[in-house]
């Protein structure tokens, strides 16, 4: 069966190259935490974004929903946005591919479903390196999904610049408002695994009760101790009400186990 798929795919590529076929297609970035949904077809040996061919570009969203339903058995309620339309010439044809984005709350997984064309599929961790997405399995980067050079930069920028939600308790609303009003431009957290993954360019969604604001991370740095942090920043840059190391420690002590967390992980400082 596999040999038949490979032969048919080879013949199809020959046809595309010979007759310079022009086609339209859709691909969808479906996000789940730090993972994206990818499929591997029975022909070829690459992990790709789910999607397929369409007749008209203006029908991209409907076609994308249909293709994802067929290939992944995932129901997309709505798309966050259209990332763009790009020319893909890797397989010999001139394929105008529209890439759409579905965030985590915008889709529903209906479970595994057998598909004749799909060999393997699932949510895979990724890193971006040298115009490729390196997919992580069992903490080892093994499988490679190659991205067309014409659309890599935009996809890479989207995937690298993610949104992270930071919540503030009602008791700390003064800190939230200081950020909102531009008085506080350095946000610190214990440098646990979650916060160490934040990069320059990521967006922070700061939430306090029903209020929400967004800030872009301009710079981020991890410090082993409070003293090394204060060599870089003044106390009042971290909290407008703090004027000494003692004031900051008092502030951090108001959080559960924060002293132990700082000792264990250090501190991450984000310039907003």
C-alpha positions in Angstrom: 0.0 0.0 0.0 2.8 2.4 0.9 4.5 1.8 -2.4 1.3 2.7 -4.3 1.0 6.0 -2.4 4.6 6.8 -3.1 4.2 6.0 -6.8 1.0 8.1 -7.1 2.6 11.0 -5.4 5.7 10.8 -7.7 3.4 10.8 -10.8 1.4 13.7 -9.4 4.6 15.8 -8.8 5.7 15.0 -12.4 2.4 16.2 -13.7 2.6 19.5 -11.7 6.2 20.2 -12.9 5.5 19.4 -16.5 2.3 21.4 -16.9 3.1 24.2 -14.4 -0.2 23.7 -12.6 -1.6 26.6 -10.5 -3.5 25.7 -7.4 -4.9 27.2 -4.2 -4.6 25.7 -0.8 -5.2 26.3 2.9 -3.1 25.3 6.0 -4.1 25.8 9.6 -1.9 26.4 12.7 -3.9 24.8 15.5 -2.3 25.6 18.9 -2.4 23.8 22.2 -0.1 25.3 24.8 3.4 25.0 23.4 2.3 22.4 20.8 0.9 22.6 17.3 -1.2 20.0 15.4 0.6 18.3 12.5 -0.1 15.5 10.2 2.2 13.1 8.2 0.6 11.8 5.0 1.2 8.3 3.7 3.0 9.9 0.7 6.1 11.9 1.5 7.8 11.8 4.9 7.2 15.3 6.2 5.1 16.6 9.1 2.8 19.3 7.7 0.1 21.6 8.9 -3.3 20.1 8.3 -5.1 21.5 5.2 -5.6 20.9 1.5 -6.7 22.3 -1.8 -9.5 24.8 -2.5 -11.1 26.2 -5.6 -11.3 29.8 -4.6 -9.2 31.8 -2.1 -12.3 33.7 -0.9 -13.6 30.4 0.5 -10.4 29.8 2.6 -12.1 29.7 6.0 -14.8 27.3 5.1 -12.4 25.1 3.2 -9.9 25.1 6.1 -12.6 24.0 8.6 -13.6 21.2 6.2 -10.0 20.0 5.7 -9.1 20.1 9.4 -12.3 18.1 10.1 -11.3 15.5 7.6 -7.6 15.2 8.4 -7.7 15.8 12.2 -11.3 15.3 13.3 -11.0 18.8 14.9 -14.0 21.2 14.8 -12.8 24.8 14.4 -15.4 27.2 15.7 -13.6 30.3 14.5 -10.2 31.5 13.4 -8.2 34.1 15.3 -6.9 35.5 12.1 -5.5 34.8 8.6 -1.7 34.9 8.8 -1.3 35.5 5.1 -1.3 33.9 1.6 2.0 32.6 0.3 3.4 31.1 -2.9 4.7 27.5 -2.5 6.7 26.1 -5.4 8.4 23.2 -3.6 6.5 20.4 -5.3 6.7 21.9 -8.8 3.3 23.6 -8.9 2.5 27.2 -8.2 0.5 26.8 -5.0 -1.0 29.9 -3.4 -1.4 28.7 0.3 -3.5 30.7 2.8 -2.4 30.0 6.4 -5.0 30.5 9.1 -4.6 30.5 12.9 -6.9 28.7 15.5 -6.0 29.4 19.1 -6.7 26.9 21.9 -10.2 28.0 22.8 -11.3 28.2 19.2 -11.5 24.5 18.4 -12.8 21.2 19.7 -11.0 17.9 19.4 -13.5 15.1 18.4 -10.9 12.3 19.0 -8.9 10.1 16.8 -10.4 9.1 13.4 -9.0 6.8 10.8 -8.1 8.5 7.5 -6.8 6.7 4.4 -4.3 9.5 3.6 -3.0 10.2 7.1 -0.2 8.0 8.4 0.3 9.8 11.7 -1.0 13.0 13.5 -1.0 14.8 16.8 0.0 17.8 18.8 3.8 18.1 18.9 6.2 20.4 20.7 8.4 22.5 18.5 11.3 24.9 18.4 12.2 27.1 15.5 15.7 26.7 14.0 17.3 27.4 10.6 14.0 27.7 8.7 12.6 24.5 10.1 10.3 23.5 12.9 12.1 20.9 15.0 9.5 18.7 16.7 10.1 17.3 20.1 9.3 13.8 21.2 10.4 12.4 24.5 12.5 15.5 25.0 14.6 14.8 21.9 14.2 16.8 18.8 13.8 14.2 16.1 11.3 14.9 13.4 11.6 17.9 11.1 8.8 19.8 9.4 10.3 21.9 6.6 8.6 25.3 6.0 8.6 27.0 2.6 11.1 29.9 2.7 8.4 32.3 1.5 6.2 31.9 4.6 8.7 30.7 7.2 9.4 34.2 8.6 5.8 35.0 9.3 5.0 31.6 10.8 8.1 31.7 12.9 7.3 35.2 14.2 3.8 34.1 15.1 4.9 30.9 16.9 7.7 32.5 18.7 5.7 35.5 19.9 3.1 33.9 22.0 0.7 35.3 24.7 1.2 34.5 28.4 -1.4 35.2 31.0 -0.2 36.7 34.3 -2.9 37.0 37.0 -2.9 39.5 39.9 -4.9 39.0 43.1 -7.3 41.7 44.1 -5.0 42.5 47.0 -2.3 43.4 44.5 -4.4 45.6 42.3 -2.2 48.5 43.0 0.7 46.7 41.2 -1.6 45.9 38.3 -2.7 49.6 38.1 0.9 50.8 38.3 1.7 48.7 35.2 -1.5 49.9 33.5 -0.6 53.6 34.2 3.0 53.1 33.1 4.5 53.7 36.5 5.8 50.1 36.8 7.8 48.8 33.8 9.6 45.8 35.4 7.5 42.8 36.3 9.2 40.0 38.3 8.3 36.4 39.0 10.0 33.4 40.4 12.0 32.0 37.5 10.2 28.6 37.4 10.0 26.6 34.2 6.9 28.4 33.0 8.5 31.9 33.2 11.9 30.8 31.8 10.2 30.0 28.4 9.1 33.7 28.0 11.1 35.5 25.3 11.6 39.0 24.1 8.6 39.9 21.9 6.1 37.7 23.7 2.9 39.4 24.8 1.8 39.3 28.4 -1.9 39.4 29.2 -2.2 40.9 32.6 -5.4 40.1 34.4 -6.8 41.4 37.7 -10.5 40.6 38.3 -12.4 41.7 35.2 -9.7 44.1 34.0 -7.2 43.0 31.4 -4.3 44.7 29.7 -1.6 43.6 27.3 2.1 44.4 27.4 4.9 43.3 25.1 8.1 41.9 26.7 10.9 44.3 25.6 13.6 42.5 27.4 13.9 39.5 29.8 16.6 38.3 32.1 17.0 35.7 34.8 18.7 36.5 38.1 20.0 34.0 40.7 19.4 36.2 43.7 17.6 39.4 44.7 21.0 41.1 45.1 22.0 40.4 41.5 18.6 41.7 40.4 19.1 45.0 42.3 22.5 45.5 40.6 20.5 45.9 37.4 17.3 47.6 38.5 16.3 50.0 41.2 13.7 48.9 43.8 11.2 51.5 42.6 11.5 50.3 39.0 10.1 46.9 40.2 7.5 48.5 42.5 6.9 52.2 42.7 6.2 51.9 46.4 9.5 50.1 47.2 12.6 52.1 48.0 14.9 49.3 49.4 15.6 45.6 49.2 13.7 45.2 52.4 10.6 46.7 50.8 10.8 44.3 47.9 11.3 41.3 50.2 8.2 42.4 52.2 6.2 42.6 48.9 7.3 39.2 47.7 6.7 37.7 51.2 3.0 38.4 50.6 2.9 35.6 48.0 2.6 31.9 49.0 6.0 30.1 49.3 7.6 32.9 47.3 10.8 33.1 49.5 11.4 29.3 48.8 10.6 29.7 45.1 13.1 32.6 44.8 15.8 30.6 46.6 15.1 27.5 44.3 14.5 29.2 40.9 15.9 32.7 41.2 14.0 35.7 39.7 13.0 36.6 36.1 12.6 40.3 35.3 10.6 41.4 32.3 10.9 44.9 30.9 7.5 46.0 29.6 
